[in-house]
Amino acid sequence: MGQREPSVDLARAGTVTGTEAIAPSTHEKPHMELSETEKDQQYTISSDAQTGVRNIEAAAVVWSKWHLVAAYACIWLIYFVSSTQEVVIQSLSPFVTSSFSAHALTPIAGVIASIVAGLSKLALAKILDLWGRPQGIMLMLVVWIIGFVMMAVCKNVETYAAADVFSLVGAQGVSYCLTVFIADTSALRNRGLMLAFATSPYIVTPWVGGPISDAFIHGPGWRWGFGVFAIITPVVVLPLALLFLWGQHRATKLGVVAPPRRRLTGRAVWDFAVQFDLLGVLLLAGGMALVLLPLSIWRYQAEEWRSPLIICMLVFGVVLVVLFVLYESLLAPVNFIPMHLLGDRTVLLAGIMLTFVFFNSAVWGSYFVSMLIVVWNQTITKATYISNIYRVGSCFSALVLGYAIRRTGRFKWVALYFSLPLMILGVGLMVKFRQPDSNIGFVIMTQIFVAFAGGPLVVAAEMAMMAPVDHQHLAAILAILDLFGSVGYAVGASVAGAIWAGTFPAALTRHLPAGAPIENIYSSIYSQLGYRVGTEIRAGISLAYGDAQRYMLITSLVALAAALACAAFWKDIKLKDLHQVKGNVV
C-alpha cells in the first residue's frame, strides 16, 4: 500500500482545506471540556487524508451522540449474528467434510480461506480509504452471502472449501470494517473497552449456537444451517452501511466535505489496480498457499513427501515468495505493505506476537470438537458449549481488562504480566489433561484458563499496533494486524493437519485390533462414532486422539514462549497523552 496520494479519478472527492471546519455549535457538545485549540483540532477535517478518512471524519463531526449510539447498537447486533454463525459453522464443519468422507480435511478447508481473508484486508483497507467505509462493508457483505449460498448447495468437499473462502473473506471483511469504524470513532484511551464491547455477544452466542447446530443436524440437515444465515445476515448488516451513507450525505449537504466527482475510465481502473498492488497480492497469496497446503495434504499422496506434486508445490511456493520480496523491493510502484509502519518495534512485535498466538490456538483447537464428541462422548450441543468456553471467557475478560486499560492508560502489562503467563499455564495443563483417561472437568478447566487470557491479549495487541500511528494509517495497520493473525492461523492449521496426518493413523494402528478398518475410521467421524463406547475399537480410537493431541499441544507451548518474548520488547506507551481521531467520538 503506497504512501503517495491516489491518482484514481474514481476515488477522488472534494478537498477540504486545513482550516475548514464546522462550528461546534452545530452538533452535540463533547462529553468533556476541551480547550479552544483542542476543539479546533477535533472538528477540523484532515486536509491531507484520503477520501474515505475525510468522509468518516466529516460524518463524526455532523452526527449527534444518538447517531453514534445507534451505530454501536448496529455493530453489536452484527457481531451477535456473526458470532452465532461462527459457532454453527464450527459445529457443522466435521459433518460436512465427513459427508464427503474427508473428516481429516476439517481444518484444511480453512487454510486457504484464512490466507485469502488475511491478504484481502490489505486491498480492503484501500477501498475504505479511497471509496469509503460503507462501500467496503457492502462489498464484503456480498462476498459473505455468496459463501453461504455455495455452502448450502455444495456437492463435494472442493466446493465446500471454495465456499469457505468466500464465507471467511466476507465475514472477516465485515468484522474488519467494524473494527476500523470503532477505531475511527473512539479515543485511544477508551478504544480497548469499545472493541471489547463490540465483541461481547460472544459471551452469550455459544449457548445459542449449540442448540441451533444440533437442531440442524437432527432436523432439516446442515445445508439449511448455511441457507438460513444467507437470509439473516444482510438484514442485520445493511442498516449500519445505510447509517454511514447518511452521515456522509449530511456532511456533504452541510458543506463539511465537497461532493465526490466520479469518472470511470480505463486509466482510472489501471491506477486503481496499481494502488492495490494486485501483482504483489497474487505473488504473496499464491506463494503462501503453495507452501502451506503440502503440510496438510501430503498424507493423501501415494509417495507422501516424495510425491512430485508436494515437491513442486513447495518449490514454486518458495519461488513466488522470493519473487514477491524482490518485486516489492525493486519494482512495485506502490508497496503492498507500508514498511514505514512496520518500522516501529511495538507495531512489528505486536504483529509477530499475534502470529504466534493465533498459531497456538489453531493447533490446539484443531480436532478438539471431534475429540469431545468421540473421546468424552459429548453431544454436539455440549461439545459446542465446551469448545466455545474460549469465546465466552475471552470476551468477558476483554471487557474487564479493557476497562483496566482505560483506567491505567497503558496496555503492555496486560500482555506481558497477565495474558501470556495465564495462557501458557492453560496450554501446559492441556498436555496433562487432554487425554482419554482424564475427567472432562479438567478439560473444561484448561479452557477457562486460556479463555480469560485470550481476549485481553488480542485487545493489547490491537492497541500496540494502533497507538503509534495516525488516523490516516489506521485502516492499513489494522489490515496488517489481521494479516499477521490470519497467517498465524493458517500456519497453525497446516501444522495441526500435518501432525494429525503423521500421528493419528499410526496411533490407530498401534491401539486398534488387527483387521480394523483404519482408513475408514481415520477419514470419517461417523465411522468413529459407529463403535459403541466401551468397545475395544472405540477405546483404541480415544487413545489415538490422545497421542496426536500431545504432540499438537507441545507445539502450541513453544509458540507461546516465542509470543512472550515478543511482548517483552514493546514500548510502554501512555495512551492518555495521545489524540488520534476527530469529531464526536467515544
N, C-alpha and C positions, 0 to 999 in steps of 0.2 A: 504494500500500500504506500504510494508515494506521498511526498510532502508538498509538491507543487499544487497550485490552485487548479481545480478541474477545468478543462477546456471544452467540456461537452455542452453543446447548446441545450440538449435535452434536460440537463441538470441545473442550468443557470436560473437564478431567481433574482428578484430585485435586491439591490445592495442597500445597506444602511450605514451611514457614516458613524464614526466612533463616538460622536457627540449626540447622536439621535437617541431619544429615549421617550418613554411615555411617563407622564407625571404620576407620582404615587397616588394622587387623589382620585384617579380613575379606576381604582381597583381596591381590593381588600388591603388593609394595612398589615405590615409584617407582624408576626407574633411577638417579636422582641424589639425594643427600641434600638435604632441604628443612628449613627452619625450621618450628617448630610452627605459626606463623601462616600460612606458605605451605601447609602440609599442610591446615590447616582450610579455607583458601580453595579448595584444589584439590579437596577431597572434599565441599564444600558445594554443594548444588543451588541454582541461581539461583531465588529465590522470585518474581521479577518477570518471568521469561521465559515465553514461550508454551509450550503443551503439548508440541509436537514438540521444542523445545530442551531442556526439562526431561527429557523421556524419553531423549534421546540422552546427556545429561549423567549421568543415573542409570545407563544401560547402561554407560557408560565407567567408572563407579565400581565396578560389581559384576563386570565381566568381568575375566579374567586376561590376562596377556601373550599366552598362546597363542590366546585368542579373538581378540585384536587381530591376531595373525599370520594366523589363518585368514581374517579379514575382508579383509585386504590381499591375500592369495592369491586370494580370490574376485574382488576388484577387478581384479587383474592378468589373470585368465582372461577376465573380461568384456571388458576392453579388447582382449585378443588377438582374440576373436571379432569384436568391433565394428570394430576396425581392418582385419581381413581383409575383412569385408563392405563396408566403405567402398571399399577398393581394387577389389573385384569390381564394385560398382555403378558406380564411376567409369569402369571399362573397358567395361562393358556399355551404359552410357547412350547413347553415339553410335549404337550398333547398334539400340537400342530406338527412338530417335527416327527413325533412318533407315528403319526398317521401316514407319513411317507417313509417309515422305517429308518429314520435318521436321528434318533434321540441324541446321539453323541454330538450332533451339529447344533445343539441348543445354544451354546454360547457363540459358536462360529457365525451364526446368522447375524449377530450384532457387530462383528469385527469391522466389516466394510462399512456398515451403517455408521458406526462410531467415527471412523476415519473421515468419511464424507461429511458427516454432520459437523465435525470439528473444523474441517477445512472450509466448508461452505460459509461459516460465520465470518470469515475474513472478507469474502465477497459481500456478504450481507451487511457488514459494517459500512462498506462503501455505499450500498443502497441507502442505508439510514442517513449517512452524511450527505449524499448527493441528492437524493429524492425526498427522503423524509421518513419519520418513524411509522406512521400509519401505512404507508406504501409497503414497507418491509413486513409488517405484521400480516397484511392481506396476502402478500406473495407466499409467505410461509404457511399460511392457513390453507391455501390451495394445495400446496405440496403435501401437507399433513393429511388432507381429505383423500387425495389420490392414494396415499399409502394405506389408509383404512379400507378403501374400496378394493384395492388389489389383494389385501389380506383376506377379505371376506370371500373373494371368488377364486383364490389360488388353487391350482390343481397339482402342484408339485412343490418340492422344497426350494427349488431355484426361484420360482415366482414369489414364494413367501420371503426369501432372502432379499429379493429386489424390493418387495413391498416394505420390508423392514427398513430399508434405506430411505425410502420416501417418508415413511411414518416418523422415523427418528430425526431426519433432517427437518421436517416440518415442525414436530413437537419441540425439538431443541431450538429451532429458529424462533418460534413464538416466545419460548421461555427467555431466550437471549434478548429479544426485543423488549420484553417486560423488564429485564434486569437493567437494560440501558435506560429505559424510561424512569425507573426508580433512581438510578444514578443521576439522571437529568433533573430530578425534582426533589432531591434530598441533600441536606448539608452533610459534609463528610462525617461530622460527629454523630449524626443520627442514622447514617446510611446502613450500618450493620444491623441496627434494630429494625429498620424498614425492610431490608432484604429478608430478615428472619420472619417478619410479619407476613410478607407476601407468600412465603412457603409454609406458613403454619397449617394450611389444610392437610399437609402430610401427617399431622398428628391424628387426624380422625379418619382419613380415607382408607387406610388399610382395613379398618373394621367394616367398611362398606364394600371395598373391592373383593374381599374374600368370599362373602356370600354371593356376590354377583358372579364371580368366576365359577363357583360351584353350581349356581343355577344354570349357567350356560352349558357347562359340561354335561350335566344331568338333564338338561331340558332341550332347547332348540339346537344346541351344538355351538362349537367355538366360532363358526363363521358369523353367527348373529352377534357374538360379542364384539366383533370388529365393525359390523354394519351399524349397530346402534350408535357407536361413537362417531361414525361418519355423519350421522344426522345431528347429534347433540353439539359437537364441537363448534361448528360455525355459528350456532345460535348464541353461544356464550362469548366468542372471541370478537365478533363483528361490532358489538356496542362500544368497546374500547377504541377500536380503529375509527369509528364514526366520531367519538368524542375528541380524538386527536385532530381529525379533519376539521371539526367545528372550531376548535381552538385556533388552528392555523387560519381558517377562513375569517374569524373575528379579528385576529391580529392584522390580517391584510386589509380588512374593511376599515379598521381604525388607523391604518397608515403606519403601524409599527414596522411592518416589512412590506416591500413592494410586491405586487402580484408576479408570479412566475411567467417567464416567456419561454414557451416550449417550441422547439423546431426539430423535427426528426429528419436527419439527413444521413447519408452514408458516412460522411466524415464524423458526425456525432456518434454514430454507432461504433465506428472504429476507435475513436478516442475513449469512449466508454469502456470498450474491451481492454484497451491499454491500461486504463486506470484500475481495472480489476486484476491485471496481470494474469490473464487466463492461461497463458503458456506455463507460467510458474505454478499455478494451481494444479494443472494437469500433470506436470512432471512430478511434483511432490506427492500428490494423491496416488498416482499410478505406482510410483516407487515404493511408497509405504505399503500399499495394498499387496504388491508382489513380494515384499519382504515378510509381511506378517502372515499372510494366508498359508504358506507352507508349514508353519508351526502347527496348524490345525488340521490340514488335510493329508499330511504325509502318510498317516496310517492307512489311508484308503488306496494307496498306490501299491502295486504288486512288489516293486523293488524298494518301497518305503523311501528313505533319504537318498538312495542311489537312483531313484526314478529320474529320467530325463526331464519330466515336467517340473519336478521340485527343483532340480538344479537350475533349469532355465529361469524359473520364476525368481529364485534368489539372485542369480547373476544379473538379470535385467532390472530387478528391483534396485539393487545397489547402484547399477549404472545410471538409472533415472534419478536417484537421489543425488549422486555426484553431479550429474548434468544440471539439476536444479540449483545446487550451490554455485556452480560455475556461471550459470545464466544470471542468477540474481546478483552475483558479484561483478560481472563484467558487461553484460549485455542488456539486462532488463531496464527499460526506460522508467518504469515505476516499480519499486521494490514490493514484493509480496508481503513481507514482514517489515514493519517500521523499526529498523535496527536501533535507531537512537533511543526508542522507548525501552528496548531490552538492555541498553547500556547501564541502566540503574540496577545496582545489585539486588535491591529489595524486590523490584519487579521480576527480574530474571530468576532469582532463587525462589520466589513465591510460586512462579510457574513450574519450575522443576520440582518443587515440593509437591505441588498438586499432581504432577505426573506420577510420582511415586505413590501418593495416597490413592489415586484412582486405580493404579496398577494393583495395589494391595487389595482394594475392595473387589475388583473384578476377579482376582484369583480366588479369594476365599468365598466369594458369592456364587461362583460358577458351580452348578450341580447341587447347590445347597437345598433348594426346594425339592429336587428329586430325592436327595438323601433323607430329608424329613419324611417324605411320603413312604419311601421304601424301607429305610432302616428303622425309623421310630414309628412307622405305621400310622402317621398322622393323616387326617382327611385333608382334602385340598384347602378347605377353609382354614383349618388350624395351621397347616403349613404356611399359608399366606400370612396369617397373623404373626407367626414366629419370624418368618423371613423379613417382615416389614417392621419389626421392632426397631430396626435401624432407622427407618424413615421417621417413625413416631418420636423416638428418643432424640434423634439428631435435630429435628425441627423444634422440639420443645427446649432443648438445651441451647439452641441458637438464639431463641428469644431471650433467655436468661443472660447469656454471655453477651448478646448484642446490647442489652441494657447496661451491662457492666462496662462494655467498650464506650458507650455514651457517657457514663459517669467518669471513667478514668481518662478518656481521650486517647487511649493507647490500645494497640491490638497485638503486639508481639508476644506479650506474656501469655495470651490465650493459647497460641500455638505451641510455644516452647515449654511452658510450665504446666499446662493443663491437658490440652487435647492430645498431643502426640504421646506423652507418657501413658495416659489412660488408654489410648488405642493400642499401644504396644502391649500393655498388660492384658487387654481383652483378647488380642490375637494370640498371644502367648498361651493363655489359658485354653484357647480353642485347640491347640495342638494336643493338650491333655484330654479335653472333654469331648471333642467331636469324634467319638469312637462309638461303635455299636453297643458296647457294654456300659456306656455312661447313661446316667439318668437325664431325661430330657430337660429337667430343671436346670442342670449345669450348662446345657447348651443355650438355654434362654438367658442365663446369667451373663455369658460371654457376649451375647448380642446386646445386652443392655450397656455393658462397658463401652463397646465400640460405638454404640449409638450416641451416647452422651458426649463422646469425643468428636464424632464426625461433623455435626452441624457447626459448632463454633470454629472448627478447623477450617472449613470452607469459607466461612464469613471472614476469618482473619486473613486468609489468602487473598480474598477479593479486595479487602481493604489495603493489603500490602501492595497490590498491583494498581489500584486506583489512586491512592493518596499522592504518589509523586508526579502525576500527570495533570494537564489542564483539561478543560471541558471539551475542547476540540478533539482530543485523542481518547476520550472515554470509550466510545464505541469500538475503536480499534484495539485498545488494551483489553477490553472485556472479551473481544473475539479471540485474542491471543490466549487469554486465560482459559477460555473454553477449549481452544485447540490443545493446550497442554493437557487438560483433563481428558479430552477425547483420545488423544494419543496414548495416554497412560492406561485408559480403559481398554483400548484396542489391543495394546501390547499385553496387558494383563489377561484379557480373554483368550488371546492367542496362546500365551504361555500356559494358561489353565487347560486349554484344549490339548496342547502338546503333552503336558504332564498326565492328563487323563488318558489320552491315547497310548501313552508309553507305559502306564502303570496299571490301569484298571483291567484291561484284558489279561495281562499277566497274573494279576491278583485273582481274577476269576479262575484261571487255570489252576492256581495253587489251592484255592479254597473249595472248588466245586468238585463233585464226584465225577469219575470218568464217564464220558458219554453225554455230559450235559451240553445243551445247545448254546455254547458260549457266544457265538456270533449273534444269535437272536437276542440273548439276554443283554449283550453289550449295546445293541442298536435300538432297543425299544423299552421304554418304561412300562408299557403294557405287558410285555413278556416278564419283566421283573416282578410286577405285581400279580402275575398269574400264579405264582407259587405262594402257598399259604404261609403265614407267619408260624415259625416253629419247625418248618421242614428243613432238611439239610441244605437244600439248594438256596432257600431264602436266607438262611444264616450265612452261607458262603458268600452270597451277594452283598450282605451287610458288611462282612469282614473286608471284602474287596473295596467297598466305598471308603471304609476307614483307612485302609492302606494308601489309597490315592489321595485322600484329603490331607494326610500327614505331610506328604511332600509339598502339597499346594500351600499349606499354612506356614511351613518353614520358609518358603519363598516369599510369602507376604511379610514375614517378620524382617527379612533382610531389606525389603523395600522401605519399611517404616523406619528402620535405623538410618537409612540414607535421607529420608524426609526430615528427620530430627536434625541432622547435620545442616541441612539447607536452612531451616528456620533459625538456627543459632546465629547466622550471619546477616539477618535482616537488620535494617536500621530501625531504631525505636522512635518512630515518627509520632509527634504530638498533633492529633487531629484538630484540637480546639483552635489551633493557630492558623488553620488553612481555610480559605474560601474559594470554592471551585465553580459553583453554578449560580445562575441569576434568576430573578423573578420570585413569585410566590412558591416557596419550597418548604418541605417539612423540616 
